[in-house]
Amino acid sequence: VTESLLQKVAGNPRLAAGLSNPRFTAALQELQKNPREAMAKFKNQPEIADFLHEFCGVMGEHFTKMGEEQDQKGNAPDAHQISRSKIGP
């Protein structure tokens, strides 16, 4: 968790309110365990479904930005480095 992610969540009224609501945090826990099942379970509960979609969007943007920053710094391992680390020298 980075400071920018915390600021983005805190600055989003829907996410901030949802994270302080036990129903929404329970839905997030279910999403972590089995995303497909959780989305199916909450699809008819628009308040929770919208929260989950928005939360996933914010997280997706966050990780995309982190990946782009690593690419710019040259810190991302290339495919050759990854495959060598899995099979050895």
C-alpha positions as CSV (number, residue, x, y, z in Angstrom):
1,V,0.0,0.0,0.0
2,T,1.4,3.3,-1.0
3,E,0.7,6.8,0.2
4,S,-0.8,7.8,-3.2
5,L,-3.2,4.8,-3.0
6,L,-4.3,5.7,0.5
7,Q,-4.9,9.3,-0.6
8,K,-6.9,8.2,-3.6
9,V,-9.2,6.0,-1.5
10,A,-9.6,8.6,1.2
11,G,-10.4,11.2,-1.4
12,N,-13.2,9.1,-2.9
13,P,-16.3,9.5,-0.8
14,R,-17.9,6.2,-1.9
15,L,-14.8,4.1,-1.2
16,A,-14.0,5.9,2.1
17,A,-17.6,5.3,3.3
18,G,-17.6,1.7,2.0
19,L,-14.4,0.8,3.9
20,S,-16.0,1.9,7.1
21,N,-19.1,-0.2,6.5
22,P,-18.8,-3.9,7.7
23,R,-21.1,-5.1,4.9
24,F,-18.7,-3.6,2.3
25,T,-15.6,-4.8,3.9
26,A,-17.1,-8.3,4.1
27,A,-17.8,-8.1,0.4
28,L,-14.2,-7.1,-0.2
29,Q,-13.0,-10.2,1.7
30,E,-15.3,-12.4,-0.4
31,L,-13.9,-10.7,-3.5
32,Q,-10.4,-11.6,-2.4
33,K,-11.3,-15.3,-1.8
34,N,-13.3,-15.9,-5.0
35,P,-13.8,-12.9,-7.3
36,R,-16.2,-14.6,-9.7
37,E,-18.4,-15.9,-6.9
38,A,-18.5,-12.5,-5.1
39,M,-19.4,-10.6,-8.2
40,A,-22.2,-13.0,-8.9
41,K,-23.4,-12.8,-5.3
42,F,-23.5,-9.0,-5.2
43,K,-24.7,-8.3,-8.7
44,N,-28.3,-7.7,-7.5
45,Q,-27.1,-5.4,-4.7
46,P,-26.2,-2.3,-6.7
47,E,-24.7,-0.4,-3.8
48,I,-22.2,-3.1,-3.0
49,A,-21.6,-4.1,-6.7
50,D,-20.9,-0.4,-7.6
51,F,-18.5,-0.2,-4.6
52,L,-16.6,-3.3,-5.7
53,H,-16.4,-2.2,-9.3
54,E,-15.1,1.2,-8.2
55,F,-12.6,-0.4,-5.8
56,C,-11.3,-2.7,-8.4
57,G,-10.9,0.2,-10.9
58,V,-8.9,2.2,-8.4
59,M,-6.7,-0.8,-7.6
60,G,-6.2,-1.6,-11.3
61,E,-5.2,2.0,-12.0
62,H,-2.8,1.9,-9.0
63,F,-1.0,-1.3,-10.1
64,T,-0.9,-0.1,-13.8
65,K,0.8,3.1,-12.6
66,M,3.2,1.2,-10.4
67,G,4.1,-1.1,-13.4
68,E,4.7,1.9,-15.7
69,E,6.9,3.6,-13.1
70,Q,9.0,0.4,-12.7
71,D,9.3,0.2,-16.5
72,Q,10.5,3.8,-16.7
73,K,13.1,3.2,-14.0
74,G,14.2,0.0,-15.7
75,N,13.4,-2.1,-12.6
76,A,11.0,-4.5,-14.2
77,P,12.6,-7.8,-15.0
78,D,12.5,-8.9,-18.6
79,A,11.1,-12.3,-19.7
80,H,14.6,-13.8,-19.9
81,Q,15.3,-12.9,-16.3
82,I,12.0,-14.3,-15.1
83,S,12.4,-17.6,-16.9
84,R,16.0,-18.1,-15.7
85,S,15.0,-17.5,-12.1
86,K,12.4,-20.3,-12.4
87,I,14.6,-22.9,-14.0
88,G,18.0,-22.0,-12.6
89,P,21.3,-21.1,-14.3
